[in-house]
Amino acid sequence: QVQLVESGGGLVQPGGSLRLSCAASSLDDYAIGWFRQAPGKERGGVPCISSSDVSLYYADSVKGRFTISRDNAKNTLHLQMNDLKAEDTDVYYCNLAGSTIIWGQGTQVTVSS
């Protein structure tokens, strides 16, 4: 069973950047994605960003600011977040989608001055 360990969340000022990482035992045959969970709400059913062999998806709210990437040699996926806004404050979950669905433990991102 593939497991995911997230890192990189924290507190950042508006306009700042953060890079989230998600280490996996394997990324083989999985699409990758990042989901958000707002305070007091359930985790979103649609990723804010995702990537597979055939498609790349960005939610309108993150286009031009967030970038998803994968390092297959290190079995790690990343979410680079630039020009962060207060409304980006959420818990972020990495996700692998393939024959099974696997979630990271979540990492808090807080954008505040």
Accessible surface in RSA format (square Angstrom, percent):
REM  Atomic radii and reference values for relative SASA: ProtOr
REM  Chains: A
REM  Algorithm: Lee & Richards
REM  Probe-radius: 1.40
REM  Slices: 20
REM RES _ NUM      All-atoms   Total-Side   Main-Chain    Non-polar    All polar
REM                ABS   REL    ABS   REL    ABS   REL    ABS   REL    ABS   REL
RES GLN A   1   177.93  99.5 101.83  74.4  76.10 181.2  59.24 126.1 118.69  90.0
RES VAL A   2    22.07  14.5  18.54  16.8   3.53   8.5  18.75  16.3   3.33   9.0
RES GLN A   3   131.12  73.3 125.39  91.6   5.73  13.6  31.78  67.6  99.34  75.3
RES LEU A   4    12.98   7.2   0.00   0.0  12.98  32.6   0.00   0.0  12.98  34.9
RES VAL A   5    95.44  62.8  92.95  84.1   2.49   6.0  93.03  80.8   2.41   6.5
RES GLU A   6     9.53   5.5   0.09   0.1   9.44  22.5   0.09   0.2   9.44   7.7
RES SER A   7    62.26  52.6  57.34  76.5   4.92  11.3  43.09  91.8  19.16  26.8
RES GLY A   8    36.42  44.9   0.00   N/A  36.42  44.9  23.42  64.3  12.99  29.1
RES GLY A   9    29.30  36.1   0.00   N/A  29.30  36.1   2.13   5.8  27.17  60.9
RES GLY A  10    30.55  37.7   0.00   N/A  30.55  37.7  30.20  82.9   0.36   0.8
RES LEU A  11   130.93  72.9  98.86  70.7  32.07  80.6  98.86  69.4  32.07  86.3
RES VAL A  12    21.59  14.2  16.46  14.9   5.13  12.4  21.59  18.8   0.00   0.0
RES GLN A  13   121.35  67.9 119.47  87.3   1.88   4.5  31.76  67.6  89.58  67.9
RES PRO A  14    70.41  51.3  48.41  44.1  22.00  80.0  48.84  40.3  21.57 134.1
RES GLY A  15    48.93  60.3   0.00   N/A  48.93  60.3  22.75  62.4  26.18  58.6
RES GLY A  16    21.84  26.9   0.00   N/A  21.84  26.9  21.16  58.1   0.68   1.5
RES SER A  17    58.65  49.6  38.57  51.5  20.08  46.3  22.17  47.2  36.48  51.1
RES LEU A  18    34.17  19.0  29.28  20.9   4.89  12.3  34.17  24.0   0.00   0.0
RES ARG A  19   130.25  54.7 115.82  59.0  14.43  34.4  35.09  48.0  95.16  57.7
RES LEU A  20     0.00   0.0   0.00   0.0   0.00   0.0   0.00   0.0   0.00   0.0
RES SER A  21    24.72  20.9  24.61  32.8   0.11   0.3  12.42  26.4  12.30  17.2
RES CYS A  22     0.00   0.0   0.00   0.0   0.00   0.0   0.00   0.0   0.00   0.0
RES ALA A  23    50.40  46.3  47.57  73.4   2.83   6.4  47.87  67.4   2.53   6.7
RES ALA A  24    14.03  12.9   0.00   0.0  14.03  31.9   2.74   3.9  11.29  29.9
RES SER A  25    77.14  65.2  47.39  63.2  29.75  68.5  54.71 116.5  22.42  31.4
RES SER A  26    31.14  26.3  31.14  41.6   0.01   0.0  24.32  51.8   6.82   9.6
RES LEU A  27     1.02   0.6   0.82   0.6   0.20   0.5   1.02   0.7   0.00   0.0
RES ASP A  28   100.69  70.5  90.55  90.1  10.13  24.0  25.98  61.1  74.71  74.5
RES ASP A  29   140.55  98.5 103.61 103.1  36.94  87.3  43.27 101.8  97.28  97.0
RES TYR A  30    32.06  15.0  23.50  13.4   8.56  22.3  10.97   8.2  21.09  26.0
RES ALA A  31    30.47  28.0  24.60  38.0   5.87  13.3  25.88  36.4   4.59  12.2
RES ILE A  32     2.85   1.6   0.80   0.6   2.05   4.9   2.21   1.6   0.64   1.7
RES GLY A  33     1.53   1.9   0.00   N/A   1.53   1.9   1.53   4.2   0.00   0.0
RES TRP A  34     0.04   0.0   0.04   0.0   0.00   0.0   0.04   0.0   0.00   0.0
RES PHE A  35    21.42  10.7  21.42  13.3   0.00   0.0  21.42  13.0   0.00   0.0
RES ARG A  36    40.04  16.8  33.52  17.1   6.51  15.5  19.13  26.1  20.90  12.7
RES GLN A  37    49.10  27.5  47.69  34.9   1.41   3.4   6.05  12.9  43.05  32.7
RES ALA A  38    33.18  30.5  28.31  43.7   4.87  11.1  28.31  39.9   4.87  12.9
RES PRO A  39   104.87  76.4  77.72  70.9  27.15  98.7  90.19  74.5  14.68  91.2
RES GLY A  40    93.14 114.9   0.00   N/A  93.14 114.9  45.71 125.4  47.44 106.2
RES LYS A  41   143.78  70.1 131.65  80.8  12.13  28.9  83.31  75.0  60.47  64.4
RES GLU A  42   157.92  90.7 142.43 107.8  15.49  36.9  57.76 111.7 100.16  81.8
RES ARG A  43    85.08  35.7  65.74  33.5  19.34  46.1  11.58  15.8  73.51  44.5
RES GLY A  44    31.41  38.7   0.00   N/A  31.41  38.7  28.23  77.5   3.18   7.1
RES GLY A  45    75.10  92.6   0.00   N/A  75.10  92.6  39.30 107.8  35.80  80.2
RES VAL A  46   101.37  66.7  89.23  80.8  12.14  29.3  89.61  77.9  11.76  31.9
RES PRO A  47    26.73  19.5  25.60  23.3   1.13   4.1  25.60  21.1   1.13   7.0
RES CYS A  48     7.40   5.6   4.74   5.3   2.67   6.3   7.05  17.9   0.35   0.4
RES ILE A  49     0.00   0.0   0.00   0.0   0.00   0.0   0.00   0.0   0.00   0.0
RES SER A  50    26.84  22.7  26.67  35.6   0.17   0.4  12.38  26.4  14.46  20.3
RES SER A  51    24.42  20.6  22.64  30.2   1.78   4.1   3.39   7.2  21.03  29.5
RES SER A  52    38.62  32.6  22.70  30.3  15.93  36.7  23.34  49.7  15.28  21.4
RES ASP A  53   149.77 104.9 108.89 108.4  40.88  96.7  35.89  84.5 113.88 113.6
RES VAL A  54   140.54  92.5 104.03  94.2  36.51  88.0 112.51  97.8  28.03  76.0
RES SER A  55    66.50  56.2  53.48  71.4  13.02  30.0  41.95  89.3  24.56  34.4
RES LEU A  56   102.00  56.8  70.07  50.1  31.93  80.3  70.22  49.3  31.78  85.5
RES TYR A  57    90.69  42.3  88.29  50.2   2.40   6.3  70.99  53.4  19.70  24.3
RES TYR A  58    54.44  25.4  46.99  26.7   7.45  19.4  32.39  24.3  22.06  27.2
RES ALA A  59    19.61  18.0  18.23  28.1   1.39   3.2  19.61  27.6   0.00   0.0
RES ASP A  60   120.54  84.4  98.02  97.6  22.52  53.3  37.53  88.3  83.01  82.8
RES SER A  61    72.33  61.1  50.91  67.9  21.43  49.4  53.78 114.5  18.55  26.0
RES VAL A  62     0.00   0.0   0.00   0.0   0.00   0.0   0.00   0.0   0.00   0.0
RES LYS A  63   120.47  58.8 102.76  63.0  17.71  42.2  58.02  52.2  62.45  66.5
RES GLY A  64    87.08 107.4   0.00   N/A  87.08 107.4  44.74 122.8  42.34  94.8
RES ARG A  65    24.12  10.1  20.70  10.6   3.42   8.1  17.81  24.3   6.31   3.8
RES PHE A  66     3.99   2.0   0.00   0.0   3.99  10.4   0.00   0.0   3.99  11.4
RES THR A  67    68.65  48.8  67.74  68.7   0.90   2.2  41.93  56.3  26.72  40.4
RES ILE A  68    13.35   7.6   0.59   0.4  12.76  30.7   0.59   0.4  12.76  34.6
RES SER A  69    49.07  41.5  42.89  57.2   6.18  14.2  38.66  82.3  10.41  14.6
RES ARG A  70    75.82  31.8  50.08  25.5  25.74  61.3  34.11  46.6  41.71  25.3
RES ASP A  71    45.31  31.7  40.44  40.2   4.87  11.5  16.58  39.0  28.72  28.6
RES ASN A  72    93.71  64.6  77.69  75.1  16.02  38.6  29.25  70.4  64.46  62.3
RES ALA A  73   101.73  93.5  56.84  87.7  44.89 102.1  69.14  97.4  32.59  86.3
RES LYS A  74   155.12  75.7 134.06  82.3  21.06  50.1  84.22  75.8  70.90  75.5
RES ASN A  75    41.13  28.4  41.09  39.7   0.03   0.1   1.47   3.5  39.65  38.3
RES THR A  76    18.41  13.1  18.41  18.7   0.00   0.0   9.43  12.7   8.98  13.6
RES LEU A  77     0.00   0.0   0.00   0.0   0.00   0.0   0.00   0.0   0.00   0.0
RES HIS A  78    24.17  13.2  24.17  16.8   0.00   0.0  15.53  16.0   8.64  10.1
RES LEU A  79     0.00   0.0   0.00   0.0   0.00   0.0   0.00   0.0   0.00   0.0
RES GLN A  80    56.68  31.7  56.45  41.3   0.22   0.5  28.30  60.2  28.38  21.5
RES MET A  81     0.00   0.0   0.00   0.0   0.00   0.0   0.00   0.0   0.00   0.0
RES ASN A  82    60.10  41.4  60.10  58.1   0.00   0.0  18.11  43.6  41.99  40.6
RES ASP A  83    69.66  48.8  65.78  65.5   3.89   9.2  21.76  51.2  47.90  47.8
RES LEU A  84     1.66   0.9   0.00   0.0   1.66   4.2   0.00   0.0   1.66   4.5
RES LYS A  85    77.12  37.6  74.71  45.8   2.41   5.7  42.56  38.3  34.56  36.8
RES ALA A  86    60.82  55.9  51.14  78.9   9.68  22.0  51.39  72.4   9.43  25.0
RES GLU A  87   122.93  70.6 100.19  75.8  22.74  54.1  62.71 121.3  60.23  49.2
RES ASP A  88     1.61   1.1   1.61   1.6   0.00   0.0   0.00   0.0   1.61   1.6
RES THR A  89    34.47  24.5  28.95  29.3   5.52  13.2  26.83  36.0   7.63  11.5
RES ASP A  90    10.69   7.5   9.64   9.6   1.05   2.5   1.05   2.5   9.64   9.6
RES VAL A  91    39.23  25.8  39.11  35.4   0.11   0.3  39.11  34.0   0.11   0.3
RES TYR A  92     0.00   0.0   0.00   0.0   0.00   0.0   0.00   0.0   0.00   0.0
RES TYR A  93    33.85  15.8  33.85  19.3   0.00   0.0   7.91   5.9  25.95  32.0
RES CYS A  94     0.00   0.0   0.00   0.0   0.00   0.0   0.00   0.0   0.00   0.0
RES ASN A  95     8.90   6.1   8.90   8.6   0.00   0.0   0.00   0.0   8.90   8.6
RES LEU A  96     0.00   0.0   0.00   0.0   0.00   0.0   0.00   0.0   0.00   0.0
RES ALA A  97    35.76  32.9  30.84  47.6   4.92  11.2  31.11  43.8   4.65  12.3
RES GLY A  98    40.71  50.2   0.00   N/A  40.71  50.2  18.60  51.1  22.10  49.5
RES SER A  99   113.55  96.0  67.42  90.0  46.14 106.3  57.50 122.4  56.06  78.5
RES THR A 100    63.29  45.0  56.98  57.8   6.31  15.0  60.97  81.9   2.32   3.5
RES ILE A 101   100.68  57.3  76.77  57.2  23.91  57.6  76.77  55.3  23.91  64.9
RES ILE A 102    10.42   5.9   7.81   5.8   2.61   6.3  10.42   7.5   0.00   0.0
RES TRP A 103    83.25  33.4  62.00  30.0  21.25  49.9  50.34  26.8  32.92  53.4
RES GLY A 104     6.07   7.5   0.00   N/A   6.07   7.5   0.30   0.8   5.78  12.9
RES GLN A 105   110.84  62.0  77.81  56.9  33.03  78.7  66.16 140.8  44.68  33.9
RES GLY A 106    13.45  16.6   0.00   N/A  13.45  16.6   0.79   2.2  12.66  28.4
RES THR A 107    19.28  13.7  13.78  14.0   5.50  13.1   7.88  10.6  11.40  17.2
RES GLN A 108    83.67  46.8  74.79  54.7   8.88  21.1  49.17 104.7  34.50  26.2
RES VAL A 109     0.00   0.0   0.00   0.0   0.00   0.0   0.00   0.0   0.00   0.0
RES THR A 110    42.58  30.3  42.58  43.2   0.00   0.0  30.81  41.4  11.76  17.8
RES VAL A 111     4.85   3.2   0.00   0.0   4.85  11.7   0.00   0.0   4.85  13.2
RES SER A 112    56.20  47.5  48.79  65.1   7.41  17.1  21.01  44.7  35.18  49.3
RES SER A 113   126.17 106.6  67.07  89.5  59.10 136.2  47.32 100.8  78.85 110.5
END  Absolute sums over single chains surface
CHAIN  1 A     6039.9       4471.2       1568.7       3248.7       2791.2
END  Absolute sums over all chains
TOTAL          6039.9       4471.2       1568.7       3248.7       2791.2
